Amino acid sequence: MHLPALATIGTILRRCRTLAIVFALTAFVFVPQPARAGVSFGVAVSFGPPAIPYYVQPPAPDPNYLWSPGYWAYDGADGGYYWVPGTWVPAPAPGLYWTPGYWGWNGSAFIFNAGYWGPSVGFYGGVNYGYGYYGNGYAGGRWDHNRFLYNTAITHVGRGFRNTYVDRRAVVSQWNHTSYNGGRGGVGARPNATQLAAARQHRFGPTSVQTQHQTYAAQNRANFSSVNHGRPATVAVARPYSAANRPAVARTATTTRTTHATTRTTTRTAVTHAAPVAHAAPAARARVEEHVAPQRMTLQRALPAQRSYAPAARAAAPQRMAAPQRMAAPQRMAAPPRQAAPAQHAQGGPRR
């Protein structure tokens, strides 16, 4: 009597467990991911990202802002690798440091390891991101209770910053620009015991400010390596991108369209991408110089000709004063008919 009942209960439990698993998987799939900050999560890429471009760090806009170095993210559905400019971001809490994310070769593909906040800087692939993130730890500053002290030997700060110090021993002047760990041509660094311990500490993922910053970076086509060929026009910004602080390249493109509409210029490449606009200036100047240069050469050639005429005009004055053509009277007096008298006397000889 009890066996069918137990079988029924077991069947119900198995069905409930199956539904719970399906529900959990569905919830995981449809839960909104942190915009494009997690776009590289779980994505395997067969080739590594471009090199890290060199750039000048903008000054820190406010105290307790930490530097988040620029990096290459990936969006397979929208064009591949794109550059997320380096920027200053507020720390989620005093005492937390930012460990940048990095691309690593796992033996068959490149996988992105997301960055995180924690009490200490962990392993970020040994990638030299510059400005304190030289591949191991962070030398751009340190926390002193509730305020962050900036090492001005490495970090750029704005005016009025008093929470600074100078430590030139940590300065690294060389920058290898390699943007991934492992694989062919990658950095061969491995995490040490301290970095492994940092990964086991209580960590926090990217903040909403960082997530939004990457979202706007992905919306700018000029940031994709397929467009900029590994040389993005905007490499670093002082403040992270937001709805009120959109990428400067997008504003430049809008201004360019207005200018082109006014001048009726049809340069689609310059309107779409900001980099060709910057490179178009030398070409325009070259065209102007090509037209101006012949005019200048014509003027320089004409000047010697005018100067050579001046001495000739002065030399012509004595010719006018001599005027040999006006003294033609002797020619009239020496006319042959008047000198025929000797011939007549000779004819008169026989008459005598």
C-alpha positions in Angstrom: 0.0 0.0 0.0 2.8 2.4 0.8 5.1 1.6 -2.1 3.0 3.3 -4.8 2.7 6.3 -2.6 6.4 6.5 -2.0 7.0 6.1 -5.8 4.6 9.0 -6.4 6.4 11.2 -3.9 9.7 10.3 -5.4 8.5 11.2 -8.9 7.2 14.5 -7.7 10.5 15.3 -6.0 12.4 14.4 -9.1 10.1 16.6 -11.2 10.5 19.5 -8.7 14.2 19.2 -8.8 14.2 19.2 -12.6 12.0 22.3 -12.6 14.3 24.0 -10.1 17.3 23.3 -12.3 15.5 24.6 -15.4 14.4 27.7 -13.5 17.9 28.3 -12.3 19.4 28.0 -15.7 16.7 30.2 -17.2 17.2 32.8 -14.5 20.9 32.8 -15.2 20.4 33.2 -18.9 17.9 36.1 -18.7 19.4 38.0 -15.7 20.8 41.2 -17.2 24.5 41.0 -17.2 26.6 44.1 -16.2 26.3 45.7 -19.7 29.5 45.2 -21.7 31.8 45.0 -18.7 31.1 41.3 -18.8 31.1 41.0 -22.5 34.4 39.1 -22.5 33.2 36.7 -19.7 33.2 33.2 -21.0 34.3 34.3 -24.5 37.2 32.4 -26.1 39.1 34.2 -28.8 41.6 32.5 -31.1 43.9 35.5 -31.4 45.2 37.9 -28.9 44.3 41.6 -28.5 46.4 44.4 -30.1 49.3 46.0 -28.2 48.6 48.5 -25.5 48.9 52.0 -27.0 51.1 54.6 -25.3 49.2 57.5 -23.8 49.6 60.4 -21.3 47.7 60.0 -18.1 45.3 62.8 -17.4 45.4 64.4 -14.0 43.2 63.0 -11.2 40.0 65.1 -11.1 39.2 64.5 -7.4 40.7 63.0 -4.3 40.3 59.3 -3.6 40.0 58.5 -7.3 42.1 55.5 -8.4 43.5 54.9 -11.9 41.8 52.2 -13.9 44.1 51.6 -16.9 42.8 51.2 -20.4 42.4 47.7 -21.9 41.1 45.8 -24.9 37.6 44.3 -24.5 35.9 42.0 -26.9 32.6 42.0 -28.6 32.3 39.2 -31.2 28.8 40.2 -32.4 29.9 43.8 -33.0 33.3 43.8 -34.5 35.9 42.2 -32.2 38.4 43.9 -29.9 37.7 47.5 -28.9 39.6 49.9 -26.6 38.2 51.0 -23.3 40.1 54.2 -22.4 41.9 54.5 -19.1 40.1 56.7 -16.6 39.9 57.8 -13.0 37.2 56.1 -11.0 36.1 56.5 -7.3 37.0 53.7 -5.1 33.9 51.8 -3.7 35.3 52.1 -0.2 38.5 53.4 1.5 41.3 50.8 1.6 40.3 49.0 -1.7 42.7 48.7 -4.6 41.8 48.0 -8.3 43.3 44.9 -9.9 43.0 45.3 -13.7 41.6 42.5 -15.9 43.8 40.8 -18.4 43.7 38.4 -21.4 45.4 35.0 -20.8 46.1 32.0 -23.0 44.6 28.8 -21.6 46.2 26.4 -24.1 43.5 26.7 -26.8 42.2 30.2 -26.8 42.5 33.6 -25.1 40.2 34.1 -22.1 39.6 37.5 -20.3 40.1 37.5 -16.6 37.9 40.3 -15.2 39.3 42.9 -12.8 38.2 43.3 -9.2 38.5 45.5 -6.1 40.2 44.2 -3.0 42.4 45.0 0.0 45.5 44.4 -2.1 46.4 44.2 -5.8 46.4 40.7 -7.2 47.7 39.1 -10.3 46.9 40.8 -13.6 48.9 38.7 -16.0 52.2 40.6 -15.6 50.9 43.0 -18.2 52.5 46.4 -18.1 49.6 48.8 -18.2 51.8 51.8 -17.2 51.4 54.5 -14.6 52.0 52.3 -11.6 50.6 49.0 -13.0 53.9 47.8 -14.2 53.0 44.1 -14.2 53.3 43.4 -10.4 51.3 45.3 -7.8 50.6 49.1 -8.0 53.2 51.8 -7.4 51.0 54.9 -8.2 49.8 55.5 -4.6 48.6 54.0 -1.3 45.8 54.4 1.2 46.4 56.3 4.5 43.3 55.5 6.5 40.4 57.2 4.7 42.5 59.2 2.1 44.5 58.1 -0.8 48.0 59.3 -1.2 49.3 59.8 -4.7 52.9 59.1 -5.8 53.5 62.1 -8.0 56.7 60.5 -9.4 54.4 58.3 -11.3 50.8 59.6 -11.0 49.5 62.9 -12.4 47.2 64.9 -10.1 45.3 68.1 -10.5 46.0 71.4 -8.7 45.3 71.7 -5.0 46.2 68.1 -4.2 48.0 67.9 -0.9 47.8 64.2 -0.2 50.9 63.4 -2.3 54.4 61.9 -1.9 57.3 61.2 -4.1 58.9 57.7 -4.5 61.1 57.5 -7.7 62.4 54.0 -6.8 59.2 52.5 -8.3 59.4 54.3 -11.6 59.6 52.1 -14.7 60.5 54.0 -17.8 60.2 51.0 -20.3 56.8 50.0 -21.7 56.6 46.7 -23.6 53.0 47.2 -24.7 52.2 43.4 -24.7 48.5 43.1 -23.8 48.1 39.4 -22.9 49.6 36.6 -20.8 50.9 33.3 -22.2 50.6 32.1 -25.8 52.9 33.2 -28.6 54.5 36.5 -27.9 52.6 36.9 -24.6 54.0 37.8 -21.1 55.3 34.7 -19.3 54.6 35.9 -15.8 53.0 33.6 -13.2 51.2 34.6 -10.0 53.3 34.5 -6.8 52.1 33.5 -3.3 51.0 37.0 -2.4 49.0 37.5 -5.6 47.3 34.1 -5.1 46.4 35.1 -1.6 44.9 38.4 -2.9 42.7 36.4 -5.2 41.3 34.5 -2.2 40.4 37.6 -0.3 37.0 39.2 -0.2 36.7 40.9 -3.6 34.3 43.2 -5.4 33.6 43.3 -9.1 33.7 46.4 -11.3 31.5 49.2 -10.1 28.6 50.6 -12.1 30.7 53.6 -13.0 33.3 51.3 -14.7 30.5 49.2 -16.3 28.9 52.2 -17.8 32.3 53.5 -18.9 32.9 50.4 -20.9 29.3 50.4 -22.3 29.8 53.8 -23.9 33.3 52.8 -25.1 31.7 49.9 -27.0 29.2 52.2 -28.7 31.9 54.2 -30.3 33.0 52.5 -33.5 36.3 54.5 -33.5 37.4 52.4 -30.5 37.3 49.1 -32.5 40.6 47.8 -33.7 39.0 46.9 -37.0 38.6 50.7 -37.5 41.6 52.2 -35.7 44.0 49.3 -36.5 45.2 49.2 -32.9 45.6 53.0 -32.5 42.5 54.4 -30.9 42.1 58.2 -31.1 41.0 58.5 -27.5 43.2 56.4 -25.2 42.5 57.9 -21.8 40.0 60.3 -20.3 40.0 62.1 -16.9 36.4 61.1 -16.0 34.6 57.9 -16.9 32.0 57.9 -19.7 28.4 58.4 -18.7 25.2 59.8 -20.1 26.3 63.3 -19.2 29.9 62.7 -20.3 29.7 60.9 -23.6 32.8 60.0 -25.7 34.5 63.1 -27.2 34.8 61.4 -30.5 31.1 61.1 -30.9 30.7 64.9 -30.3 33.5 65.5 -32.8 31.8 63.4 -35.4 28.5 65.4 -35.0 30.4 68.7 -35.4 32.1 67.3 -38.4 28.8 66.4 -40.0 27.5 69.9 -39.4 30.6 71.5 -40.9 30.5 69.2 -43.9 26.9 70.0 -44.4 27.6 73.7 -44.4 30.6 73.4 -46.8 28.9 70.6 -48.8 31.9 68.3 -48.5 31.2 64.6 -48.9 33.9 62.8 -47.0 32.2 59.9 -45.4 35.3 58.4 -43.8 36.0 61.6 -42.0 32.5 61.8 -40.7 32.3 58.3 -39.5 35.7 58.0 -37.9 37.5 60.8 -36.0 41.0 59.6 -36.8 40.9 60.2 -40.6 39.7 63.8 -39.8 42.8 64.4 -37.8 44.9 63.0 -40.6 43.0 64.9 -43.3 44.4 68.2 -42.2 48.0 67.7 -43.6 46.4 66.6 -46.9 44.4 69.8 -47.1 47.4 71.9 -46.3 49.4 70.1 -48.9 46.8 70.9 -51.5 46.8 74.6 -50.5 50.6 74.6 -50.6 50.5 73.1 -54.1 48.5 76.0 -55.3 50.3 78.7 -53.4 53.8 77.5 -54.2 53.5 78.2 -58.0 52.2 81.7 -57.3 55.1 82.4 -55.1 57.5 81.1 -57.7 55.9 83.3 -60.3 56.3 86.4 -58.2 59.9 85.6 -57.5 60.6 85.1 -61.2 58.8 88.3 -62.2 60.8 90.4 -59.8 64.2 89.9 -61.4 62.6 90.6 -64.8 61.2 94.0 -63.6 64.6 94.9 -62.1 66.4 94.1 -65.4 64.1 96.5 -67.2 65.0 99.4 -65.0 68.7 99.7 -66.1 67.5 99.3 -69.7 65.2 102.3 -69.4 68.0 104.4 -68.0 70.3 103.5 -70.8 67.7 104.5 -73.4 68.0 108.1 -72.4 71.3 108.8 -74.1 70.0 107.3 -77.3 67.2 109.8 -77.3 69.6 112.7 -76.7 71.9 111.6 -79.5 69.1 111.4 -82.0 71.3 110.8 -85.0 68.2 110.5 -87.3 67.4 114.3 -86.8 70.8 115.4 -88.2 70.1 114.1 -91.7 70.9 117.5 -93.3 74.4 116.5 -94.5 72.9 113.6 -96.4 70.7 116.1 -98.3 73.7 118.4 -99.1 75.7 115.5 -100.4 73.1 114.6 -103.0 74.7 113.3 -106.2 73.1 115.7 -108.6 74.9 118.7 -107.1 78.3 117.1 -107.5 78.0 116.5 -111.3 79.9 119.7 -112.3 83.3 118.0 -112.9 81.7 115.7 -115.4 80.3 118.6 -117.4 83.7 120.3 -117.5 85.2 117.1 -118.8 82.6 117.1 -121.5 83.4 120.7 -122.4 87.1 119.9 -123.2 86.5 118.6 -126.7 84.5 121.7 -127.6 87.6 123.8 -127.3 
